Amino acid sequence: MSKLTRAAATSQTLSLAAMEEASRFGVRDADIEHLFLALTLDAGIGGQVLRSLGITLDAARAAVETQQADQLGSLGVQADSAGGRIVYHETDGYDWTERALAVMRASVSGDRDGDSAAVLRVLLAEPSGLMTDLLGRLDVESDRIVDALDDAAAMIAEHQQTAAEPPTIHGTHTAFVPADPIDVWNLLADGERLAEWEPTIGEVIGRDTATGRCWEARTRMVGSGGKPLKIRDGIRRQHAEAVRSERPSHVTWHFTYPDEPRSNARVVAVDIEPAAGGAQLRLSFGWELRASRGRRRVTRALLKPVFRFLCFVQLTQIAGGISRAFR
């Protein structure tokens, strides 16, 4: 993965989580404390280091809420600073603050490669003093975090191996969820709960009576902020089949459109592993192309960059939906 691709993926993942956290506090500008909260959910080295030191999402949220309450109290204002539920997916108009943007830009400057570890290093050096205060409330010194990042970087450099790219049109993504692995599996394996995390499913109707093996669902018709989506008639109905389910470590779902049998099927697979503070997920998403063998080779060659981008978008949306279900 190139530096540009890695930085774009990190920015997309952290932006989504940070703005979701900002929405809990009723604000539309995601600041560095929301970026810090997003990092506790990160599946990469940045998030793994924080959680290994006991800085979980719940602990960081408590520190942020206490900090905000103390700031208001110093101004003589008594207000409830506790966050509510995530409403980002129901609203719009979110953006980064300038100082948060400065952190993200600095994470790709010089020899920094823009991954979550780079973002965390820059955030720790942010000059406003907010991070120093937050870490003090968490009883963790920034030097401990930097040392842990250095140790992780050395280990990766020693054991890094180059993996061959799979020959099919699909993408993979890792994510962290602040929940027990069995609870995550229970969510993903339950057909009735597909709409809670799969971004294209709006409503699950029930088991398909024709096969008895599939769940029938309606495609989501409303997007972020309540905006209606343009969905053609042939893909308004979906069939979802759990083709592989191994409790509590794996689920694979196969999605088809019965009213458009020539349309491409989707496959979503999730591996679930225990991790400090929750569960580590490895997600795979791809399409089964219905074209003939000759056309399939041509399509893959011409549209591979497009499919890669679409896979990444789908994967981040799926990961966000799963995480949101437990937050």
C-alpha positions, 0 to 999 in steps of 0.5 A: 500500500502506497503512502497516499493510499494509506493516508487516504484510508486512515483519514477516511476511517478516523474522520468517520469515527471522529465526526460520529463522536462529535455528534454525541456532543451535539457539535458539528466541528470535530476537534482534536479530542474527537480525533483522540476518541477516534484513535481509540477505535482504530484497528492499526498500530495507533489504536492498538498501542492506546488500548494496550495502555488501558486507553479504551473508548470508554476511558477516553470518553470519560476523560473528555467529558470530565475535561469539558465539565471542568472547563465549563465550571471554570467559567461558572457554567454548570451543564451536563457534559455527558455525550448522548447517542451518535446521530452523525448518520442522521445529520450533516454539515460536519467538518474538522476544526483548523487545529485538527486539520493541522494534525492530519496534514502533519501526519503525512509531512516529511517521512511520516506515512499518514497511518494512525501511528503517525497521526497519534505521534503528531497529536501527542505533540499538539501545542494547545495543552489539551492532550496533556490534560487528557492524558493526565486524567487517564494517568498515562504519560505521552512518553509511554505512548511514544515508547510503545509506538517505537517498539511496535514500529521496530517489531513491524520492521523486523517481521514485515512480509509482502503478501501477494494481491488476491486475483479476485475483485475484492477488498479487505479492511481491519477495524476495532470494535469496543465489544466482546467478540461473542456479542459482535458475532451475535450481531453479525450472524443474526439475519434479523439484525442486518439493517443495524450494520449493513449499509445497503439494507434498510429493513429485514422482512423475514426469511424467504419462504421459497428457499427457507435459507435466505433472509428477504430484505428491502434496500435502504431508500434514505441516506445520511441526513434523511436524503432520499436515495435513487434506487431502481426497481430491480434492486429494491429487494434483496436476498441475504444468505449466511453461507458460512457461520462459525461461532464466535470467529467468522461470518460470511453473507451472500447478497443477491437481487432476485428481481435482477438475476443478472446483477452482481452479487455481493459477498461480505466476510468478517473474521473476529478475534479478541483484542484488548478492550474489544474485538479486532475485525478483518473484513472482506468485501467483493462482487461476483461478476455475472459477465461471461468469462472473456468479458469478466477478464476485460472488466476486471482489467478496466475497472479494477481501480474503480472497484478498489475504491468502491470496495474501500467505501463499502468496507469503511461503511460496514465497519462503521455500522458494526462499531456504531451498533456498540457505541 
